[in-house]
Amino acid sequence: MAELNGGARAAPQGRSDTDVELALDERSTLRRVPGLSTELQDISEVEYRRLRLERVVLVGVWTSGSAVDAENSLIELKLLAETAGSEVLDALVQRRQKPDPATFIGRGKVDELRDVAAATGADTIICDGELAPSQLRNLEDRTKVKVVDRTALILDIFAQHAKSAEGKAQVELAQLRYQTQRLRGWGGQLSRQAGGRAAGGEGIGGRGPGETKLETDRRRINHRIARLRRELEQLRTTRATKKAERLRQHIPSVVIAGYTNAGKSSLLNRLTGAGVLVEDALFATVDPTTRRAQASDGRVYTLSDTVGFVRHLPHQLIQAFRSTLEEVAESDLILHVVDGSHPDPEGQIAAVREVFGEIGASHVPEIIVVNKADVADPLAVKQLLAREPHAVVVSAHSGEGIDELLLAIEADLPRPAERVDVVVPYARGDLVNQVHLQGEIESLDHTADGTHLVALVPEELAAALTAAAR
């Protein structure tokens, strides 16, 4: 941050020294964050032209926390921009008590931002926050380049990575909800009327004020939103049917959740051999994946990979993905994966737990899985374990700690409610198989009359075993 000029001054009445210092800071120049330009040294000119990367400048407002927190936030924004397919040219941050209501950054600093964009040849400015429609319009008018906020950037990444019909519908719904509040017209389009000849040559008796272009766009978006909601409701019914079948068979559900790019998909592949796409990029997984797993005692459970979370996850996404996120809230156990090599793992944990609270998953038992142990700082991992006692350190890449994690999962899985001591006729081998899948077997012996079982099983299976043994 630029140093304050001049000597110490007495604080005006009613204002603290901190307030005066911050007010002087606001009048200083934008602070450049070094080392955030995208490295393209390994990309040839032909490849660069084919990629058609957008050239962007990042800008953030530092309102609270330390300078390191502000820079970490912009570093994450840089990764998001690069994941979306952009070349980051420069990054700037301004210290303010709160974002400017008209232009996000101070009005006097917009001109400096415009000069930076012109000097670097940027065609897009990405702001580290969600902009109001007026802020977006004012910044574009003043800087003469396209302006995108953090929410629009994340939505764009989701749109690129969604592959399933449900994922695409959820992302489109989130984008339309975001766009509805930000519709704008240019020039005559705002007052363009659909009456008279514009209405198809209706002539006398057919003329009228009609709809403005803005109203037409809003109506079409609302119709599309209603259609997407119906489609998602149908898909939600299909998922509910599958879930009901799992509940009927008393199959526990384990969900892998956590910050984006923490290694959730790699962990699912390591635990189940699922073969899910693994990519060193933010939000590489948008469509959830569920695989069958089996504990060492024979019990079957499901493991589900979910979409990654991020600081300030857009509410439009939480609402659109609510049917998918309900899988987390309704699960029996959460594997909360944390990137042990990240500079701020505690901040990531707090951000994810904030989303857990929004979707009603705070009550679900949780195991902290500190991933990437092979590249993490041992001291940082030790400090993290001190704060999170119910945690396991693993490396999905090398396999370190996976056996310990499997034991922790088995210990935290819900246990069957009823203890039975029965002799099951050999003709009812199907019931014995159900005990292997759903229960915990304490002892199993083959006698002349049948299979002697002592086991913990669900209530329904206990009743069936008792009836068969009579």
Residue pairs with C-beta under 8 A, 6 or more apart in sequence:
1 25
1 28
1 31
1 67
1 95
2 25
2 28
2 29
2 31
4 21
4 24
4 25
4 28
9 20
11 17
11 19
11 20
12 20
22 95
22 96
22 97
25 95
25 96
26 94
26 95
26 96
26 97
26 106
27 106
27 108
28 95
29 109
29 112
30 59
30 92
30 93
30 94
30 105
30 109
30 112
30 113
30 116
31 92
31 93
31 94
31 95
32 90
32 91
32 92
33 58
33 71
33 74
33 91
33 92
33 93
36 58
36 74
36 75
36 78
36 88
36 90
36 91
37 88
37 89
37 90
37 91
38 53
38 78
38 82
38 86
38 87
38 88
38 89
40 48
40 87
43 51
51 85
53 85
53 86
53 87
54 84
54 85
54 86
54 87
54 123
54 124
55 86
55 87
55 89
55 120
55 121
55 122
55 123
55 124
56 81
56 86
56 87
56 88
56 89
56 122
56 123
56 124
56 125
56 126
57 88
57 89
57 90
57 91
57 92
57 113
57 116
57 117
57 120
57 122
57 124
57 125
57 126
58 74
58 77
58 78
58 81
58 88
58 90
58 91
58 92
58 125
58 126
58 128
59 91
59 92
59 93
59 94
59 104
59 105
59 113
59 125
59 126
59 127
59 128
60 70
60 73
60 74
60 77
60 91
60 92
60 93
60 94
60 127
60 128
60 129
61 93
61 94
61 96
61 98
61 99
61 104
61 105
61 128
61 129
62 70
62 93
62 94
62 95
62 96
63 96
63 97
63 98
63 99
68 343
69 344
69 347
70 93
71 93
72 343
72 344
72 347
73 128
73 311
74 91
74 93
74 128
76 310
76 311
77 91
77 126
77 128
77 150
77 153
78 88
78 91
79 261
79 282
80 150
80 153
80 154
80 157
80 282
80 310
81 88
81 126
81 153
82 88
83 157
83 281
83 282
83 283
84 153
84 156
84 157
84 160
85 160
86 124
86 126
89 120
89 121
89 122
90 116
90 120
90 122
92 113
92 116
94 105
94 106
94 109
96 105
96 106
99 105
99 129
99 135
100 106
100 107
100 135
101 132
101 134
101 135
102 134
102 135
102 138
103 110
103 135
103 138
103 139
103 142
104 127
104 129
104 131
104 135
104 139
105 113
110 138
110 139
110 142
110 143
111 142
113 125
113 143
114 142
114 143
114 144
114 145
116 122
117 125
117 143
117 145
122 145
123 145
123 146
124 145
124 146
124 147
124 148
125 139
125 143
125 145
125 146
125 147
125 148
126 147
126 148
126 149
126 150
126 153
127 139
127 147
127 148
127 149
127 150
128 150
129 149
129 150
129 312
130 149
130 150
130 151
130 312
130 314
131 139
131 147
131 149
133 181
133 182
133 184
136 147
136 149
136 182
137 184
139 147
140 146
140 147
148 156
150 312
150 314
151 178
151 314
151 316
152 178
154 283
154 310
154 313
154 314
154 317
155 171
155 174
155 175
155 178
155 314
155 316
155 317
157 282
157 283
158 171
158 174
158 283
158 286
158 317
159 168
159 171
159 172
159 175
161 283
161 284
161 285
161 286
162 168
162 170
162 171
162 286
162 287
163 286
163 287
164 287
165 231
165 235
166 232
166 235
166 287
166 323
166 324
167 286
167 287
169 228
169 231
169 232
169 235
170 232
170 320
170 321
170 323
170 324
171 286
171 320
172 224
172 228
173 225
173 228
173 229
173 232
173 320
174 314
174 316
174 317
174 319
174 320
174 321
175 316
176 221
176 224
176 225
176 228
177 225
177 316
177 319
177 320
178 314
178 316
179 221
180 218
180 221
180 222
180 225
183 214
183 217
183 218
183 221
184 214
185 212
185 213
185 214
189 213
189 214
190 212
190 213
190 214
191 212
192 198
192 212
192 213
193 209
193 210
193 211
193 212
194 210
194 211
194 216
195 202
195 206
195 207
195 208
195 209
195 210
196 202
196 203
196 206
196 207
196 208
197 203
198 210
199 206
199 207
199 208
199 210
211 219
232 320
232 323
235 323
236 323
239 323
239 327
243 330
246 253
246 302
249 437
249 438
250 416
250 438
250 458
250 460
250 461
251 300
251 301
251 302
251 437
251 438
252 299
252 301
252 302
252 332
252 333
252 413
252 414
253 301
253 302
253 304
253 327
253 330
253 331
253 332
253 333
254 293
254 301
254 302
254 303
254 304
254 331
254 332
254 333
254 334
254 335
254 409
254 413
255 303
255 304
255 306
255 327
255 328
255 331
255 333
255 334
255 335
256 264
256 267
256 268
256 303
256 304
256 305
256 306
256 334
256 335
256 337
257 264
257 306
257 309
257 328
257 334
257 335
257 336
257 337
257 352
257 356
258 264
258 308
258 309
258 335
258 336
258 337
258 338
258 348
258 352
258 369
259 308
259 309
259 310
259 337
259 338
259 339
259 342
259 348
259 349
259 351
259 352
260 282
260 283
260 308
260 309
260 310
261 280
261 281
261 282
261 283
261 284
261 308
261 339
262 308
262 337
262 338
262 339
262 342
262 348
262 371
263 337
263 339
263 371
263 372
263 396
263 397
264 285
264 305
264 306
264 308
264 337
265 276
265 277
265 278
265 284
265 285
265 289
265 305
266 278
266 371
266 396
266 397
267 335
267 337
267 369
267 371
267 394
267 396
268 274
268 276
268 289
268 291
268 303
268 305
269 275
269 276
269 278
269 396
270 396
270 399
270 402
271 293
271 303
271 402
271 405
271 406
272 291
272 292
272 293
272 303
274 289
274 291
274 305
276 285
276 289
276 305
277 284
277 285
278 284
282 308
282 310
283 307
283 308
283 310
285 305
285 306
285 307
285 308
286 307
288 304
288 305
288 306
288 307
288 324
288 327
289 304
289 305
290 302
290 303
290 304
290 305
291 302
291 303
291 304
292 300
292 301
292 302
292 303
293 300
293 301
293 302
293 303
294 300
294 301
295 301
295 406
295 409
295 410
295 413
296 406
296 410
297 410
297 440
297 441
298 436
298 437
298 441
299 410
299 413
299 437
299 438
299 439
299 440
300 437
300 438
301 332
301 409
301 413
304 327
304 331
306 324
306 325
306 327
306 328
307 321
307 324
307 325
309 351
309 352
309 355
310 351
311 347
311 351
312 351
313 351
313 355
318 325
318 355
318 358
318 359
322 359
325 355
325 359
325 361
326 359
328 334
328 356
328 359
328 361
328 364
329 359
329 360
329 361
329 364
331 361
331 364
332 364
332 365
332 413
332 414
333 364
333 365
333 366
333 367
333 409
333 412
333 413
334 356
334 361
334 364
334 365
334 366
334 367
335 367
335 369
335 405
335 409
336 349
336 352
336 366
336 367
336 368
336 369
337 369
337 371
338 345
338 348
338 349
338 368
338 369
338 370
338 371
338 384
339 345
339 348
339 371
339 372
340 370
340 371
340 372
340 373
340 376
340 377
340 380
340 381
340 384
340 393
341 372
341 375
341 376
341 377
342 348
345 370
345 380
345 384
346 384
346 387
349 368
349 388
353 362
356 362
356 364
365 412
366 390
367 390
367 391
367 392
367 405
367 408
367 409
367 412
368 384
368 388
368 390
368 391
368 392
369 391
369 392
369 394
369 405
370 376
370 381
370 384
370 385
370 391
370 392
370 393
370 394
371 394
371 395
371 396
372 395
372 396
372 397
373 381
373 393
373 394
373 395
373 398
373 400
373 401
374 395
374 397
374 398
374 400
381 393
384 391
385 391
385 393
392 401
392 404
392 405
392 408
393 400
393 401
394 400
394 401
394 402
394 404
394 405
395 401
396 402
415 440
415 456
416 438
416 439
416 440
416 455
416 456
416 457
416 458
416 461
417 456
417 458
417 459
417 462
418 456
418 457
418 458
418 459
418 461
418 462
419 454
419 455
419 456
420 453
420 454
420 455
420 456
420 457
420 462
420 465
420 466
421 453
421 454
422 452
422 453
422 465
422 466
422 468
422 469
423 447
423 449
423 450
423 451
423 452
423 453
423 469
424 431
424 432
424 450
424 451
424 453
424 465
424 468
424 469
425 449
425 450
425 468
425 469
426 450
426 451
428 450
428 468
429 451
431 461
431 464
431 465
431 468
432 451
432 453
434 457
434 461
434 464
435 441
435 453
435 455
435 457
435 461
435 465
438 457
438 458
438 461
439 455
439 456
439 457
439 458
439 461
440 455
440 456
440 457
441 453
441 454
441 455
442 454
442 455
442 456
443 452
443 453
443 454
444 451
444 452
444 453
444 454
444 455
445 451
445 452
446 452
450 469
453 465
457 465
